[in-house]
């Protein structure tokens, strides 16, 4: 990647006045955009290796390095990822909540041996119990706790 005029212009502004931002800008100005992108790739690779080895102290150090480099990438490209991160965190939360919902299990009222989730039941559209194979899904109903003990 080459240094564009817009990036150079941002370096000369006092927009980023915090100590962290100043240090990040100074690193970009000192080493250059291309070098910092290369360094970002290198630091990500080191984090991958640390994770693969399970080396906790090294993982902590590499996470810090990667975060610093990603902050520089945001500055170099003028990115604001806060809104995107928030949306992704909300989506992750929704997925977790969806997966936590209890799965309703159904069983065949005739043989009691076939069991499936309500989701599978809804997708089939016909009676999957080869033993009973009654009309439609009329033989299927929610599994009751006492039916589990009957089968044992």
C-alpha positions in Angstrom: 0.0 0.0 0.0 1.3 3.4 -0.8 1.0 6.5 1.3 -1.8 8.6 0.0 -2.0 12.4 0.2 -5.1 12.1 2.5 -3.1 10.0 5.0 -0.2 12.4 5.0 -2.6 15.3 5.5 -4.1 13.6 8.5 -0.6 13.2 10.0 -0.2 16.9 10.0 -3.4 17.6 11.9 -3.9 17.8 15.6 -7.1 15.7 15.4 -5.5 13.0 17.5 -4.4 14.7 20.7 -4.4 11.7 23.2 -1.1 10.2 24.2 -2.0 6.8 22.7 -3.1 8.4 19.4 0.0 10.5 19.2 2.3 7.5 19.7 0.4 5.6 17.1 0.6 8.5 14.6 4.3 8.9 15.4 4.9 5.2 14.6 3.1 5.5 11.3 5.0 8.6 10.4 8.3 7.2 11.5 8.1 3.7 9.9 5.7 4.4 7.0 2.3 3.0 6.0 3.6 -0.1 4.1 6.0 -1.1 6.9 3.2 -0.9 9.5 0.9 -3.0 7.4 3.7 -5.6 7.1 4.3 -5.4 10.8 0.6 -5.9 11.4 0.7 -9.2 9.4 3.8 -10.2 11.3 2.2 -9.6 14.7 -0.9 -11.5 13.7 1.2 -14.4 12.8 3.1 -14.3 16.1 -0.3 -14.3 17.9 -1.4 -17.4 15.9 1.7 -19.2 16.9 1.4 -18.3 20.5 -2.3 -19.5 20.5 -1.3 -22.7 18.8 1.3 -23.4 21.5 -1.0 -22.5 24.3 1.6 -20.1 25.7 -0.5 -17.9 27.9 2.1 -15.2 28.8 3.2 -15.0 25.1 -0.5 -14.8 24.0 -1.0 -11.8 26.3 2.0 -10.1 24.8 1.0 -10.8 21.3 -2.6 -9.7 21.8 -1.2 -6.4 23.0 1.0 -6.1 20.0 -1.8 -7.0 17.6 -4.2 -4.4 19.2 -1.6 -1.7 18.8 -1.1 -2.6 15.2 -4.8 -2.7 14.6 -5.2 0.7 16.1 -2.6 1.9 13.6 -4.5 0.3 10.8 -7.6 2.2 11.8 -5.6 5.4 11.9 -3.9 4.8 8.6 -7.2 4.0 6.8 -9.3 6.5 8.7 -11.6 3.7 10.0 -14.1 3.9 12.7 -14.9 0.3 13.7 -16.8 1.1 16.9 -20.3 0.9 15.3 -19.3 -2.3 13.4 -17.9 -3.9 16.5 -21.1 -3.1 18.4 -23.3 -4.6 15.7 -21.2 -7.7 15.6 -21.3 -8.1 19.4 -25.1 -7.7 19.3 -25.3 -10.4 16.6 -23.1 -12.7 18.7 -25.3 -12.1 21.7 -28.4 -13.0 19.6 -26.8 -16.2 18.4 -25.9 -17.3 21.9 -29.4 -16.5 23.2 -30.9 -18.5 20.2 -28.6 -21.5 20.9 -29.5 -21.4 24.6 -33.2 -21.8 23.9 -34.2 -25.3 25.1 -34.7 -27.8 22.4 -38.1 -29.4 22.4 -37.8 -33.1 21.9 -40.6 -35.2 20.4 -41.1 -38.9 20.4 -43.4 -41.4 18.6 -46.5 -42.1 20.7 -46.7 -45.6 19.4 -43.2 -47.1 19.7 -41.5 -44.5 22.0 -38.1 -45.4 20.5 -37.7 -42.6 17.9 -36.8 -39.2 19.3 -36.0 -35.9 17.5 -35.9 -32.2 18.1 -38.9 -30.0 17.2 -36.8 -28.3 14.5 -36.1 -31.7 12.8 -39.8 -32.5 13.2 -40.9 -29.3 11.5 -38.5 -29.8 8.5 -39.5 -33.4 7.7 -43.2 -33.1 6.8 -43.8 -36.8 7.1 -43.6 -39.5 9.8 -40.0 -40.6 10.1 -40.7 -43.5 12.4 -40.0 -46.5 10.2 -41.7 -48.8 12.8 -45.0 -46.9 13.0 -45.1 -44.9 9.8 -48.5 -43.5 10.6 -50.3 -40.8 8.5 -48.5 -37.5 8.7 -46.8 -36.7 11.9 -49.8 -37.6 14.1 -47.8 -40.1 16.1 -45.4 -37.5 17.4 -45.8 -35.4 20.5 -43.5 -33.7 23.1 -41.4 -36.0 25.2 -42.5 -36.2 28.8 -40.1 -36.9 31.7 -42.0 -40.1 32.8 -41.7 -41.5 29.3 -37.9 -41.4 29.6 -38.2 -43.6 32.7 -40.6 -46.0 30.9 -38.0 -46.6 28.2 -35.2 -47.6 30.6 
